[in-house]
Amino acid sequence: MRVSNALVRAARAAPDRIAAIEGERALTWREIADRVARIAAVLADAGIGPERRVAVLAHNGIAYFEAWYAVPWCGGVLVPLNTRLAVAELDFQLRDAQVGLLLHDAAFAGAAAELRARGAVARTLSLDAELPALAAAAEPRAEHDGAGELAGIFYTGGTTGLPKGVMLSHGNLTAMAMNLLAHIDFAPGDVLFHAAPMFHLADIGTLFGTMAAGTHVFRPAFDCGAMLADFARFGVTHCFTVPVMIERLTREAADRGLDLSQLRYLGYGGSPMAAASLERARRQFPGIRFVQGYGQTEFPAATFLSPADHAADADPALLRSCGRPCVGYDIRILDPQGRECAPGEVGEIVGRGDNVMMGYLGRPEETAEVLRDGWLHTRDAGYRNADGYLFITDRLKDMIVSGAENVYSIEVENALSYHPAVIESAVIGLPDPDWGERVHAILVVAEGAEPPSGADLDSICRERIAGYKIPKSYEFLAEPLPRSAAGKVLKRALRDARVGDAP
């Protein structure tokens, strides 16, 4: 099954049902399918076909949604770009994926022009001006039904300092969506609000909402009050986000007299939800069903913590878990010798299923390192209890999760290294009440050098990495960073020594 097949089915099953809403604008499934077929014709005229890559740099909206389907409609490969990245980071990803066409909205017209001038991409088209004008004059193109397994390239941070392109097939994405439909009660007539950015696989409803021929509601940027107003205005039934956003929605909703009676599901991921936050949300949204899941770009939507596990009379310890494997997926915990761990014993989380990636683009050695004998080695550490619930205890890789955004420490360390006074650095995540973790940098400066100011370090970083990756705090050591016998910086020791000082 190809990704675009879901749109074809929706247009046939519910042609006059509202498919997408953005502000005052609403389109039916019939209209969306016609527009996508015309956009696909424009893309084909621009040379996009099987295996040709099209990147998208845009905020959430109907235009992004149409591009999400138009690219596979003509046989192309979608490359969603993180809107928070610096131009230098976008440049790398465009070149690495060999992108031939960049689609962008008005907010990123300047970045698109700079990327084209740098030679990172040969052609750009505006989603809100050029592409619609061209599509209006185009003849609808038939859906591509030929060979071509690769559907999208989704970039994830790299432990080597460079992000990796995760190749997901049509089968990977449709398996993920169909599995979610098996666990989440989402039916025709339901209304899904897209709270997560569409460039991220955390926006899990893009495909399964279409499979069910429901209604998608978009808003370009997060605004808690406007989001709640949309819930009431459009009768939103489902929303998937992160714990900190649910906490904000709960507090904001308490001050507003909105009718949110149709809201049935609030889902979250990225980290567990604090019991106190869940209790406040239960009181504010009585009758809401809460769900949670765990996954990686390489192994998306792999587990599910059900509404029953979030109930007031459920075992509160389960809230620290990320649920049990979804139907058709297998997750095991292995010790360093590759033996399966007993319940309660910590080891590496490995998984297999139809959602496991095809591999890393152009990185066969790194692919072979994590894909072994059909199993994806996640490099996350955890354990299962006797009932099969998965608990994540640590990361085998130096990743910081801040507000559901992954920050790889080596990327930040590489940026900090450009300051002439910095001779070594270690970047770690410290607990943060709002974002789960904050980025904290520990630095050693050259003998006789003055420690640089936070503003200077911020400026060095801002030229090279996205704003959310820039450390929130800096610390200077008078002695070298602690290292193992093999010369590796002991980040776990650094973090453990500072957790008590974190706000």
Salt bridges, closest charged atoms under 4 A:
ASP16 OD1 - ARG30 NH2 2.70
GLU24 OE2 - ARG233 NH2 2.89
ASP34 OD2 - ARG38 NE 2.85
GLU66 OE2 - ARG35 NE 2.46
GLU89 OE2 - LYS469 NZ 2.92
ASP91 OD1 - ARG95 NE 2.53
ASP91 OD2 - ARG118 NE 2.96
ASP96 OD1 - ARG363 NH1 3.37
GLU114 OE2 - ARG118 NH1 3.52
ASP185 OD2 - ARG264 NH2 3.59
ASP190 OD1 - ARG264 NH1 2.98
ASP203 OD1 - HIS194 ND1 2.90
ASP230 OD2 - ARG219 NE 2.87
GLU247 OE2 - ARG251 NE 2.66
GLU247 OE2 - ARG280 NH2 3.04
GLU252 OE2 - ARG256 NH1 3.53
GLU279 OE1 - ARG282 NH1 2.71
GLU279 OE2 - ARG283 NH1 3.71
ASP330 OD2 - ARG332 NE 3.43
ASP330 OD2 - ARG352 NH2 3.48
ASP335 OD2 - ARG339 NE 2.94
GLU340 OE2 - ARG384 NH2 2.82
GLU348 OE1 - HIS377 ND1 3.44
GLU366 OE2 - ARG363 NE 3.67
GLU369 OE2 - ARG379 NH2 3.02
ASP394 OD2 - ARG492 NH1 2.78
ASP398 OD2 - LYS491 NZ 3.66
GLU405 OE2 - ARG84 NH1 3.70
GLU411 OE2 - LYS469 NZ 3.31
GLU413 OE2 - LYS491 NZ 2.73
GLU424 OE1 - ARG483 NH2 2.68
GLU437 OE1 - ARG395 NH1 3.68
GLU437 OE2 - ARG495 NH2 3.94
GLU463 OE1 - ARG464 NH1 3.18
GLU475 OE1 - HIS440 NE2 2.80
GLU475 OE1 - ARG498 NE 2.78
ASP496 OD2 - ARG492 NE 3.55
